[in-house]
Amino acid sequence: MEQLNTLINIVYILSAVTFILGFKLMSNPISARRGNLISAVGMGAAIIVTLMDTHVERYEFILMGMVVGTLIGLLFAFRTPMTGMPQMVGLLNGFGGTASLLVAWAEFHAHPAGQGIFGGIVLWLTAIIGSVTFSGSLIAWAKLEEKFISGKPVMYTGQQFVTGAVLVGILGAGIMFALDTVAPEAYRYFALFSVLALILGVLLVIPIGGADMPVVICLLNSYSGMAACASGFIVQNNLLIVAGALVGASGIILTLIMCKAMNRSVANVFLGGFGAPVSGSGVDVVGELKEVKADDAYLMLEAANRVVIVPGYGMAVSQAQHAVRELTEALEKNGAEVSFAIHPVAGRMPGHMNVLLAEANISYDAMVEMDAINPTMETVDICMIIGANDVVNPAAQEDKTSPLWGMPIIEANRARTVIVMKRGKGKGFAGVENLLFYRNNCRMLYGDAKGSLQALIGEFKSAAGS
């Protein structure tokens, strides 16, 4: 018995080391896969030794859960395209929150005589974090999918008052529960703060618009980690505490980075008070949209010495990353220098564009961060924007009434010529006109991004064969 406990703790320590090492390796795109594999091996070892614990008496339900969970995970992995990855991440965050809520309920149910004030506080924290994560993640998923609810911010009179009242209710029910955790009397308190926490998750996410959803995904990921950490205190599992703390801390750090990239207030993110639409605009849209065809766009690119490509969600939707690589090769063969300007929130989740470009075997060295590319933008002959919108909108720097005001952007408007690949004349996630599209140096190449890119590639091939 003692030797088994020693073995379990040793494996837990080694697993925690693999998690930390994995996080370190995942900070670099080149070593990210290796870091993911190392962490997975550590988690696999931890699961095996946990199942060896003498407290585990029946394995049939555990095995059933593992089989069902594996099948569901495989189904999600194979059926979810890269464009749907943010939604899937949101759902997985919600599943993590649900698991923590169920752990809290099971532990409360297993000790009808009560767990004391400290135990009651831990159960309360686990349940409310898990509930907020679950309901908030479902709303984030629905907003990204634009099913059942619009991706636009949902605002109403007295919103802050309602949210505050729910918070007070959760705190009051938690105090009553911690003072008396004896079942069945305490069940009503547990049920009350759990339901209120589910409502709070909804209230925190509905006022946030689609343009700010990457920040929400990061924050909910952090919540799922904190919920797991709290669950570790309940079941007295040191590794679960460590793993949950790592996920929670990394999620908070990523949230801070994303807030800086979008010029958002961290306090407002936690309280669900950002993303509200701003009425009116202090800047008039001047000029007209100037369309260009593929053959004319080819002539511009053929004469360019330096080309910067700005990928966005439209590239992901059309699965155009491989066509982007082909065009890059054609441009480089023609003597042009090609690089990719990556905005931190391009797409719908952090690193979305990096993953897509890497999938097409585009070198990480060619991917340049926003802060590094902006000072050189005036030397760029052609800035080609593929399916990006809000992240290149000059309104963020010129229109104080814009929802984008203050958000750092890729300053594509400073390039000598801008070519925008876009399906139509629709607006971005923020729902505002893009002032860049009306500039004199901007040309609009309408159509599916993949089709437009293939047309340009065909022009280069025709010129090379003639």
C-alpha positions as CSV (number, residue, x, y, z in Angstrom):
1,M,0.0,0.0,0.0
2,E,2.7,2.5,1.0
3,Q,4.9,1.5,-1.9
4,L,2.0,2.0,-4.3
5,N,1.3,5.5,-3.0
6,T,5.0,6.3,-3.3
7,L,5.0,5.1,-6.9
8,I,1.9,7.1,-7.7
9,N,3.4,10.3,-6.2
10,I,6.6,9.8,-8.1
11,V,4.8,9.4,-11.4
12,Y,2.7,12.5,-10.6
13,I,5.8,14.5,-10.0
14,L,7.3,13.3,-13.3
15,S,4.0,14.0,-15.1
16,A,4.0,17.5,-13.7
17,V,7.5,18.0,-15.1
18,T,6.3,16.8,-18.6
19,F,3.5,19.3,-18.4
20,I,5.8,22.2,-17.7
21,L,8.3,21.1,-20.3
22,G,5.4,20.6,-22.8
23,F,4.2,24.2,-22.2
24,K,7.7,25.5,-22.7
25,L,8.1,23.6,-26.0
26,M,4.6,24.7,-27.2
27,S,5.7,28.3,-27.0
28,N,7.6,27.8,-30.2
29,P,5.7,26.7,-33.3
30,I,8.6,24.5,-34.4
31,S,8.7,22.4,-31.2
32,A,5.0,22.6,-30.4
33,R,4.2,19.1,-31.6
34,R,7.0,17.6,-29.6
35,G,5.8,19.5,-26.5
36,N,2.2,18.3,-27.1
37,L,3.4,14.7,-27.4
38,I,5.5,14.9,-24.2
39,S,2.6,16.3,-22.2
40,A,0.3,13.6,-23.6
41,V,2.7,10.9,-22.5
42,G,2.9,12.4,-19.0
43,M,-0.9,12.5,-18.8
44,G,-1.2,9.0,-20.0
45,A,1.2,7.8,-17.3
46,A,-0.7,9.7,-14.7
47,I,-4.0,8.1,-15.7
48,I,-2.5,4.6,-15.5
49,V,-1.1,5.0,-12.0
50,T,-4.3,6.7,-10.8
51,L,-6.3,3.6,-11.9
52,M,-3.9,1.5,-9.8
53,D,-5.0,3.4,-6.7
54,T,-6.7,1.2,-4.1
55,H,-9.6,3.5,-3.8
56,V,-10.6,2.5,-7.3
57,E,-12.9,-0.5,-6.8
58,R,-14.9,-0.7,-10.0
59,Y,-13.5,-0.2,-13.5
60,E,-16.5,-0.8,-15.7
61,F,-17.9,2.7,-15.5
62,I,-14.5,4.2,-15.9
63,L,-13.8,2.1,-19.0
64,M,-17.2,3.0,-20.4
65,G,-16.5,6.7,-20.0
66,M,-13.1,6.4,-21.6
67,V,-14.5,4.5,-24.6
68,V,-17.4,6.9,-25.1
69,G,-15.2,10.0,-24.6
70,T,-12.5,8.7,-27.0
71,L,-15.1,8.0,-29.7
72,I,-16.6,11.5,-29.3
73,G,-13.2,13.1,-29.3
74,L,-12.2,11.2,-32.5
75,L,-15.5,12.2,-34.1
76,F,-14.9,15.9,-33.3
77,A,-11.3,15.7,-34.4
78,F,-12.0,14.2,-37.9
79,R,-15.2,16.1,-38.6
80,T,-14.2,19.6,-37.4
81,P,-12.5,21.7,-40.1
82,M,-9.9,24.4,-39.1
83,T,-12.6,27.0,-39.5
84,G,-14.6,25.3,-36.8
85,M,-11.7,24.9,-34.4
86,P,-12.6,27.9,-32.2
87,Q,-16.1,26.6,-31.7
88,M,-14.7,23.1,-30.8
89,V,-12.3,24.6,-28.3
90,G,-15.2,26.5,-26.8
91,L,-17.2,23.3,-26.4
92,L,-14.2,21.4,-24.9
93,N,-13.8,24.2,-22.4
94,G,-17.5,23.8,-21.5
95,F,-17.0,20.0,-21.1
96,G,-14.2,20.7,-18.7
97,G,-16.4,23.0,-16.6
98,T,-19.2,20.4,-16.6
99,A,-16.8,17.7,-15.3
100,S,-15.7,20.0,-12.4
101,L,-19.4,20.8,-11.6
102,L,-20.2,17.0,-11.5
103,V,-17.1,16.3,-9.3
104,A,-18.3,19.0,-6.8
105,W,-21.8,17.5,-6.8
106,A,-20.6,13.9,-6.4
107,E,-18.2,14.8,-3.5
108,F,-21.1,16.7,-1.8
109,H,-23.4,13.8,-2.3
110,A,-20.8,11.3,-1.0
111,H,-20.4,13.2,2.4
112,P,-24.0,13.8,3.6
113,A,-22.6,14.6,7.1
114,G,-21.0,17.7,5.8
115,Q,-17.4,18.8,5.1
116,G,-17.0,21.9,7.2
117,I,-16.5,25.5,6.2
118,F,-13.3,25.0,4.2
119,G,-14.8,22.0,2.4
120,G,-17.9,24.0,1.7
121,I,-15.9,26.9,0.2
122,V,-14.0,24.6,-2.0
123,L,-17.1,22.9,-3.2
124,W,-18.8,26.3,-3.9
125,L,-15.8,27.5,-5.9
126,T,-15.6,24.4,-7.9
127,A,-19.3,24.4,-8.7
128,I,-19.6,28.1,-9.7
129,I,-16.4,28.1,-11.8
130,G,-17.5,24.9,-13.6
131,S,-21.0,26.2,-14.1
132,V,-19.8,29.6,-15.5
133,T,-17.4,27.8,-17.8
134,F,-20.0,25.5,-19.1
135,S,-22.8,28.0,-19.9
136,G,-20.3,30.7,-21.0
137,S,-18.7,28.2,-23.4
138,L,-22.0,27.2,-24.9
139,I,-22.9,30.8,-25.6
140,A,-19.4,31.4,-27.1
141,W,-20.0,28.4,-29.3
142,A,-23.4,29.6,-30.4
143,K,-22.1,33.1,-31.2
144,L,-19.3,31.7,-33.3
145,E,-21.6,29.3,-35.1
146,E,-24.3,32.1,-35.2
147,K,-26.9,29.4,-34.2
148,F,-29.7,30.2,-31.8
149,I,-28.0,33.6,-31.1
150,S,-26.5,36.4,-33.1
151,G,-22.8,37.0,-33.1
152,K,-23.5,40.6,-32.2
153,P,-23.4,42.0,-28.7
154,V,-26.7,41.5,-26.8
155,M,-27.4,44.6,-24.6
156,Y,-30.4,45.5,-22.5
157,T,-31.4,48.1,-19.9
158,G,-30.1,47.4,-16.4
159,Q,-27.7,44.8,-17.6
160,Q,-25.0,45.6,-15.0
161,F,-27.6,45.6,-12.3
162,V,-28.9,42.2,-13.2
163,T,-25.3,40.8,-13.4
164,G,-24.5,42.3,-10.0
165,A,-27.7,40.8,-8.5
166,V,-26.8,37.4,-9.7
167,L,-23.3,37.7,-8.2
168,V,-24.7,38.7,-4.9
169,G,-27.1,35.7,-5.0
170,I,-24.2,33.4,-5.7
171,L,-22.2,34.8,-2.8
172,G,-25.1,34.7,-0.4
173,A,-26.0,31.1,-1.3
174,G,-22.3,30.2,-1.0
175,I,-22.0,31.6,2.5
176,M,-25.1,29.8,3.6
177,F,-23.8,26.6,2.1
178,A,-20.4,26.9,3.7
179,L,-22.0,27.4,7.1
180,D,-24.1,24.3,6.8
181,T,-22.9,21.7,4.3
182,V,-25.0,18.9,5.8
183,A,-27.3,17.2,3.3
184,P,-30.2,17.2,2.5
185,E,-30.8,20.7,3.9
186,A,-27.8,22.2,2.0
187,Y,-29.0,20.8,-1.3
188,R,-31.1,23.9,-1.9
189,Y,-28.1,26.2,-1.5
190,F,-25.9,24.0,-3.8
191,A,-28.6,23.9,-6.4
192,L,-29.3,27.7,-6.1
193,F,-25.7,28.9,-6.6
194,S,-25.1,26.3,-9.3
195,V,-28.1,27.6,-11.3
196,L,-27.2,31.2,-10.7
197,A,-23.6,30.5,-11.9
198,L,-25.0,29.0,-15.1
199,I,-27.0,32.2,-15.6
200,L,-23.9,34.3,-14.8
201,G,-21.9,32.5,-17.5
202,V,-24.6,33.5,-20.0
203,L,-24.7,37.1,-18.8
204,L,-21.0,37.5,-19.0
205,V,-20.7,36.3,-22.7
206,I,-23.8,37.7,-24.4
207,P,-22.7,41.3,-24.3
208,I,-19.5,40.4,-26.2
209,G,-19.4,40.6,-29.9
210,G,-17.8,38.2,-32.4
211,A,-14.8,40.5,-33.0
212,D,-13.8,40.0,-29.4
213,M,-14.5,36.3,-29.2
214,P,-10.8,35.2,-29.4
215,V,-10.4,36.9,-26.0
216,V,-13.4,35.1,-24.6
217,I,-12.1,31.7,-25.8
218,C,-8.8,32.4,-23.9
219,L,-10.6,33.4,-20.8
220,L,-12.9,30.4,-20.8
221,N,-9.9,28.2,-21.3
222,S,-8.4,29.7,-18.1
223,Y,-11.7,29.1,-16.3
224,S,-11.7,25.4,-17.2
225,G,-8.2,25.1,-15.8
226,M,-9.2,26.9,-12.6
227,A,-12.2,24.6,-12.3
228,A,-10.0,21.5,-12.7
229,C,-7.6,22.9,-10.1
230,A,-10.5,23.3,-7.6
231,S,-11.6,19.8,-8.4
232,G,-8.1,18.6,-7.4
233,F,-8.6,20.1,-4.0
234,I,-11.9,18.3,-3.6
235,V,-10.6,14.8,-4.6
236,Q,-7.2,15.6,-3.0
237,N,-5.3,14.8,-6.2
238,N,-2.0,16.8,-6.4
239,L,-1.5,16.3,-10.1
240,L,-5.0,17.6,-10.9
241,I,-4.2,20.7,-8.9
242,V,-0.9,21.3,-10.7
243,A,-2.4,20.6,-14.2
244,G,-5.4,22.9,-13.5
245,A,-3.2,25.6,-12.2
246,L,-1.0,25.5,-15.3
247,V,-3.9,25.7,-17.6
248,G,-5.5,28.5,-15.6
249,A,-2.3,30.5,-15.4
250,S,-1.5,30.1,-19.1
251,G,-5.0,31.0,-20.0
252,I,-4.8,34.2,-18.0
253,I,-1.5,35.1,-19.5
254,L,-2.9,34.5,-23.0
255,T,-5.9,36.6,-22.1
256,L,-3.7,39.5,-21.1
257,I,-1.7,39.2,-24.3
258,M,-4.9,39.2,-26.4
259,C,-6.3,42.2,-24.4
260,K,-3.2,44.2,-25.2
261,A,-3.4,43.2,-28.9
262,M,-7.0,44.4,-29.0
263,N,-6.7,47.3,-26.6
264,R,-9.3,45.9,-24.3
265,S,-9.7,46.4,-20.5
266,V,-8.8,43.2,-18.6
267,A,-11.4,44.2,-15.9
268,N,-14.1,44.5,-18.6
269,V,-13.2,41.1,-20.0
270,F,-13.8,39.5,-16.6
271,L,-17.0,41.3,-16.0
272,G,-18.4,40.8,-19.5
273,G,-18.6,44.6,-20.2
274,F,-16.9,45.0,-23.5
275,G,-17.8,44.5,-27.1
276,A,-20.9,46.7,-27.0
277,P,-21.8,48.4,-30.3
278,V,-21.0,52.1,-30.6
279,S,-23.6,54.2,-32.4
280,G,-22.6,56.7,-35.0
281,S,-19.3,57.4,-36.6
282,G,-17.1,60.4,-36.4
283,V,-15.3,59.7,-39.7
284,D,-17.1,59.8,-43.0
285,V,-16.4,57.1,-45.6
286,V,-14.8,58.9,-48.5
287,G,-14.1,57.5,-51.9
288,E,-15.4,54.4,-53.7
289,L,-14.6,50.8,-53.9
290,K,-12.3,50.1,-56.9
291,E,-12.6,46.6,-58.3
292,V,-9.8,44.8,-60.0
293,K,-9.8,41.6,-62.0
294,A,-7.3,38.7,-61.6
295,D,-5.3,39.6,-64.8
296,D,-4.8,43.2,-63.7
297,A,-3.9,42.1,-60.2
298,Y,-1.3,39.7,-61.8
299,L,0.3,42.7,-63.6
300,M,0.7,44.5,-60.3
301,L,2.2,41.5,-58.5
302,E,4.5,40.7,-61.4
303,A,6.1,44.1,-61.1
304,A,6.4,44.0,-57.3
305,N,9.7,43.5,-55.5
306,R,8.3,43.2,-52.0
307,V,4.9,41.6,-51.2
308,V,3.3,41.2,-47.8
309,I,0.3,38.9,-47.4
310,V,-2.2,39.5,-44.6
311,P,-4.2,36.3,-43.9
312,G,-7.6,36.3,-42.2
313,Y,-10.6,34.3,-41.5
314,G,-11.7,34.4,-45.1
315,M,-8.6,32.4,-46.0
316,A,-9.6,29.8,-43.5
317,V,-13.2,29.6,-44.8
318,S,-12.1,29.0,-48.4
319,Q,-9.3,26.6,-47.3
320,A,-6.9,28.7,-49.5
321,Q,-3.7,28.2,-47.5
322,H,-2.2,25.7,-50.1
323,A,-3.1,28.1,-52.9
324,V,-1.3,30.8,-50.9
325,R,1.8,28.7,-50.8
326,E,1.7,28.2,-54.6
327,L,1.3,31.9,-55.2
328,T,4.2,32.6,-52.8
329,E,6.4,30.2,-54.7
330,A,5.4,31.9,-58.0
331,L,6.2,35.3,-56.6
332,E,9.5,34.2,-55.2
333,K,10.4,32.6,-58.5
334,N,9.6,35.9,-60.2
335,G,12.1,37.6,-57.8
336,A,9.8,39.1,-55.2
337,E,10.4,39.0,-51.5
338,V,7.3,37.6,-49.8
339,S,6.4,37.7,-46.1
340,F,3.2,37.2,-44.0
341,A,1.9,39.8,-41.6
342,I,0.2,38.0,-38.7
343,H,-2.2,39.8,-36.4
344,P,-2.6,38.2,-32.9
345,V,-6.4,38.0,-33.3
346,A,-6.6,37.2,-37.0
347,G,-9.1,34.4,-37.4
348,R,-11.2,33.3,-34.4
349,M,-8.6,32.1,-32.0
350,P,-4.9,32.8,-31.1
351,G,-2.5,31.3,-33.7
352,H,-5.2,30.4,-36.1
353,M,-3.4,31.8,-39.2
354,N,0.0,30.4,-38.1
355,V,-1.5,26.9,-37.9
356,L,-3.1,27.2,-41.3
357,L,0.0,28.5,-43.0
358,A,2.2,25.9,-41.4
359,E,-0.2,23.2,-42.6
360,A,0.6,24.4,-46.1
361,N,4.4,24.1,-45.4
362,I,5.0,27.8,-45.3
363,S,8.1,28.6,-43.3
364,Y,7.6,30.1,-39.8
365,D,10.5,32.5,-40.7
366,A,8.2,34.1,-43.3
367,M,5.5,34.9,-40.7
368,V,6.2,38.3,-39.2
369,E,4.4,39.7,-36.2
370,M,2.4,42.9,-36.4
371,D,4.8,45.1,-34.4
372,A,7.7,44.0,-36.7
373,I,6.0,44.5,-40.0
374,N,4.3,47.9,-39.4
375,P,7.5,50.0,-39.4
376,T,8.4,48.7,-42.8
377,M,5.0,48.8,-44.4
378,E,5.9,52.0,-46.5
379,T,8.5,49.9,-48.4
380,V,6.0,47.3,-49.4
381,D,5.0,47.3,-53.1
382,I,1.9,45.2,-52.7
383,C,0.1,44.3,-49.5
384,M,-2.3,41.5,-50.3
385,I,-5.1,41.0,-47.8
386,I,-6.8,37.6,-48.0
387,G,-10.0,37.4,-46.1
388,A,-9.0,39.8,-43.3
389,N,-11.1,42.9,-42.4
390,D,-11.1,44.4,-38.9
391,V,-7.4,43.8,-38.2
392,V,-6.5,46.1,-41.1
393,N,-9.2,48.8,-40.6
394,P,-7.7,52.3,-40.2
395,A,-10.8,53.2,-38.2
396,A,-9.0,51.8,-35.2
397,Q,-6.6,54.7,-35.5
398,E,-8.8,57.4,-37.0
399,D,-12.4,57.0,-35.6
400,K,-12.8,57.5,-31.8
401,T,-16.4,56.4,-32.0
402,S,-15.6,53.0,-33.7
403,P,-15.8,49.8,-31.8
404,L,-12.3,49.1,-33.1
405,W,-10.9,52.4,-31.7
406,G,-7.5,51.8,-30.1
407,M,-7.0,48.3,-31.3
408,P,-3.5,47.8,-32.8
409,I,-3.8,46.9,-36.5
410,I,-1.6,45.9,-39.4
411,E,-1.1,49.2,-41.2
412,A,-1.7,47.9,-44.7
413,N,-3.0,51.3,-45.8
414,R,0.6,52.6,-45.7
415,A,1.7,50.1,-48.5
416,R,2.1,51.5,-52.0
417,T,-0.7,49.3,-53.3
418,V,-3.2,47.2,-51.5
419,I,-5.1,44.3,-53.0
420,V,-8.0,43.0,-51.0
421,M,-9.4,39.5,-51.7
422,K,-13.0,39.4,-50.4
423,R,-16.2,37.5,-51.2
424,G,-18.4,40.5,-51.2
425,K,-19.0,43.9,-49.7
426,G,-19.9,42.7,-46.2
427,K,-18.5,44.1,-43.0
428,G,-16.1,42.4,-40.5
429,F,-17.0,40.9,-37.1
430,A,-17.2,44.4,-35.6
431,G,-19.9,45.4,-38.1
432,V,-18.3,48.6,-39.3
433,E,-17.1,49.8,-42.7
434,N,-13.5,49.3,-43.4
435,L,-12.0,52.7,-44.3
436,L,-9.1,51.0,-46.1
437,F,-11.3,49.7,-48.9
438,Y,-12.1,53.2,-50.0
439,R,-8.5,54.5,-50.1
440,N,-7.0,55.5,-53.5
441,N,-4.2,52.8,-53.2
442,C,-6.7,50.0,-52.6
443,R,-8.1,47.6,-55.1
444,M,-10.8,45.0,-54.4
445,L,-10.5,41.5,-56.0
446,Y,-13.9,40.0,-55.3
447,G,-14.6,36.2,-55.2
448,D,-13.7,33.1,-53.3
449,A,-10.2,33.5,-52.0
450,K,-9.1,30.1,-53.2
451,G,-10.5,30.7,-56.7
452,S,-8.9,34.2,-57.0
453,L,-5.5,32.8,-55.9
454,Q,-5.7,30.0,-58.4
455,A,-6.5,32.5,-61.1
456,L,-3.4,34.5,-60.2
457,I,-1.3,31.3,-60.1
458,G,-2.6,30.5,-63.6
459,E,-1.5,33.9,-64.9
460,F,2.0,33.3,-63.5
461,K,2.1,29.8,-65.1
462,S,0.9,31.2,-68.4
463,A,3.6,33.9,-68.4
464,A,6.3,31.3,-67.5
465,G,5.2,29.0,-70.3
466,S,5.0,31.7,-73.0
